[in-house]
Amino acid sequence: MTAAPEVLPVNVDSNGRGHLKLAYSIRSLRLRSGLSQRQLALRMSVPRTYVSKIENEKATPTLSSLERLARALEVSVPDLLSGGERNRQEEVRELMEDQFVAEVMPYLSQLNGMQMSSILAQVRDLTVRVRRSA
């Protein structure tokens, strides 16, 4: 006799639609970690389609899958369930203590959306692209 898989409870609203912020939490933590669904699935040793189904609320992860997800995303299970909100607050606090960030902050409110987008793209390029040494 095999045991039934462990399933997380889902709150259901008056329309009968399941509400579980877990899917959003997993997706946002995965993206914040810079991982594709395939990369996350490889870390978990599951098919990529399983990660996709979880993120699209087509599947509810078992408790063991939650543990593997948390490990793969380098967070605790409570952080996974809360969307990593505590980690995000800690990151913001650490960033605000950085001298460069503190100097730049007063100017950010003066930028329009296009300027902000341009600056973010440039910063992203500087940090993501592999630099060639001379």
C-alpha positions as CSV (number, residue, x, y, z in Angstrom):
1,M,0.0,0.0,0.0
2,T,1.5,3.3,-1.1
3,A,0.9,6.5,0.9
4,A,-0.9,9.4,-0.9
5,P,1.4,12.4,-1.7
6,E,1.4,15.2,0.8
7,V,-0.5,18.2,-0.5
8,L,-0.6,21.8,0.8
9,P,-4.0,23.2,1.7
10,V,-5.4,25.7,-0.7
11,N,-7.8,28.5,0.4
12,V,-10.7,28.6,-1.9
13,D,-12.7,31.8,-2.6
14,S,-16.4,32.2,-3.2
15,N,-15.9,31.5,-6.9
16,G,-14.3,28.2,-6.1
17,R,-10.9,29.3,-7.4
18,G,-7.9,28.1,-5.4
19,H,-5.7,30.8,-4.0
20,L,-2.2,29.9,-3.2
21,K,0.4,32.6,-3.4
22,L,3.0,29.9,-3.5
23,A,3.1,29.9,-7.4
24,Y,3.9,33.7,-7.4
25,S,6.4,33.2,-4.6
26,I,8.3,30.5,-6.5
27,R,8.3,32.4,-9.7
28,S,9.5,35.6,-8.2
29,L,12.3,33.8,-6.1
30,R,13.4,31.9,-9.2
31,L,13.6,35.1,-11.3
32,R,15.3,37.0,-8.5
33,S,17.9,34.1,-8.4
34,G,18.3,34.5,-12.2
35,L,17.3,30.9,-12.9
36,S,15.2,29.6,-15.8
37,Q,12.6,27.0,-15.1
38,R,14.9,24.4,-16.7
39,Q,17.8,25.4,-14.3
40,L,15.5,25.2,-11.3
41,A,14.2,21.8,-12.4
42,L,17.8,20.5,-12.8
43,R,18.6,21.7,-9.3
44,M,15.5,19.8,-8.0
45,S,16.0,16.7,-10.2
46,V,12.5,17.1,-11.7
47,P,11.2,17.7,-15.2
48,R,11.0,21.4,-16.3
49,T,7.3,20.9,-16.9
50,Y,6.7,20.2,-13.2
51,V,8.2,23.6,-12.3
52,S,6.0,25.2,-15.0
53,K,2.9,23.4,-13.6
54,I,3.7,24.6,-10.1
55,E,4.2,28.2,-11.2
56,N,1.0,28.2,-13.2
57,E,-1.0,26.6,-10.4
58,K,-1.7,23.4,-12.4
59,A,0.1,21.3,-9.7
60,T,0.5,21.7,-6.0
61,P,3.9,20.6,-4.7
62,T,4.3,17.9,-2.1
63,L,6.1,18.7,1.1
64,S,9.2,17.0,-0.1
65,S,9.0,19.0,-3.3
66,L,8.7,22.2,-1.2
67,E,11.9,21.2,0.6
68,R,13.7,20.6,-2.7
69,L,12.4,23.9,-4.1
70,A,13.6,25.8,-1.0
71,R,17.0,24.1,-1.2
72,A,17.3,24.8,-5.0
73,L,16.3,28.5,-4.5
74,E,18.6,28.8,-1.4
75,V,15.8,29.9,1.0
76,S,14.1,28.2,3.9
77,V,10.6,26.7,3.5
78,P,9.0,29.5,5.5
79,D,10.7,32.0,3.2
80,L,9.5,30.1,0.2
81,L,5.9,30.2,1.5
82,S,6.2,33.9,2.3
83,G,7.7,34.8,-1.0
84,G,11.1,35.5,0.5
85,E,9.7,38.8,1.9
86,R,12.0,38.7,4.9
87,N,15.0,38.2,2.7
88,R,13.9,41.1,0.5
89,Q,13.6,43.4,3.5
90,E,17.1,42.4,4.6
91,E,18.5,43.0,1.1
92,V,16.9,46.5,1.0
93,R,18.4,47.2,4.5
94,E,21.8,46.1,3.4
95,L,21.6,48.1,0.1
96,M,20.6,51.3,2.0
97,E,23.8,50.9,4.1
98,D,25.9,50.9,1.0
99,Q,27.7,54.3,0.6
100,F,27.2,54.4,-3.2
101,V,23.5,53.6,-3.0
102,A,23.0,56.2,-0.3
103,E,24.7,58.8,-2.6
104,V,22.5,57.9,-5.6
105,M,19.2,57.7,-3.8
106,P,18.4,61.4,-3.7
107,Y,18.7,61.6,-7.5
108,L,16.4,58.6,-8.3
109,S,13.2,60.5,-7.5
110,Q,14.1,63.1,-10.1
111,L,14.2,60.5,-13.0
112,N,11.3,59.8,-15.3
113,G,10.4,56.2,-16.3
114,M,12.5,56.2,-19.5
115,Q,15.6,57.5,-17.7
116,M,15.1,54.9,-14.9
117,S,14.7,52.1,-17.4
118,S,17.8,53.2,-19.3
119,I,19.9,53.3,-16.1
120,L,18.6,49.9,-14.9
121,A,19.4,48.4,-18.3
122,Q,23.0,49.8,-18.2
123,V,23.5,48.6,-14.6
124,R,22.2,45.2,-15.6
125,D,24.5,45.0,-18.6
126,L,27.5,45.9,-16.4
127,T,26.7,43.2,-13.9
128,V,25.5,40.4,-16.2
129,R,27.8,40.6,-19.2
130,V,31.1,38.8,-19.0
131,R,33.9,41.2,-18.9
132,R,36.9,40.6,-21.1
133,S,40.3,41.3,-19.6
134,A,42.8,43.3,-21.7
